[in-house]
Amino acid sequence: MALMITDECINCDVCEPECPNGAISQGDEIYVIDPNKCTECVGHYDTPQCVEVCPVDCIPKNPDHVENKDQLYQKYLSLSGKK
């Protein structure tokens, strides 16, 4: 399941550089996560790095993009060119 950033985001800028897939970018009002690039850090880290650094806990799983660990790993392989 890809992650998403809720409107509790305070635009602190700490999540964007932590994303190994470049899935996080500045949106119109808050940061946003591209679900096509988000692997919840599967393939890179044991836990999502954006969630680890977020000071306001505003990065839950996105219910509109349900994926299991294997699907996230396959996405990681495709994004990283290892597939």
C-alpha positions, 0 to 999 in steps of 0.5 A: 500500500502506498503512503499518503500525506494528510492535511496535517502536514506542516511543510517542514521539508524533512520527508522529501529528501528521505524518499529513496524513490523520489515519490515525495514532492511539494504540492499546491498546499502540502507535500504529496506522495506519488503512489506510482513511485511509493514502495513504503521503502520496501527494497531500500529500508525496513521502515518507511523513512518519511514516516520515521522523520515526520514530526507530526505523524501525518503519513498513513497508508493510502487506502486507495492504493492497496498493495502487499509487500510482494507488490511493493517489492516488484514496484521497487524492482521496476523503479530501480531498473533491477527487474 
